[in-house]
């Protein structure tokens, strides 16, 4: 699956479970680890866990085996590594603390369609 298709799959999975503030960072050329980072907020630890599991489940259903998952046991921050796309899902407090958008501030940032309509 191409990175663009995988990006859309992750966004759809996050929107299915009502993630907030979905932000897409194009980090192509900035790191060899991935091309796209998607950052989303879950309202609670429970929602963060559900969002990470939904991303993983939808990726597997599309034939993409996650390379790794971290943090879904506690739920303050979960990471789903799909190779070309990495999803970071955090509670509002954790997202504010780490501020990945600022850390990767030279990356091209886009919002998902649902974020634009709010």
Secondary structure by P-SEA (a helix, b strand, c coil): ccaaaaaaaaaaaaaaaccccbbbbccccccccccbbbbbccccaaaaaaaaaaaaaaaaaaccccccccccccccbbbbbcccbbbbbbcaaaaaaacccccccccccccccccccc
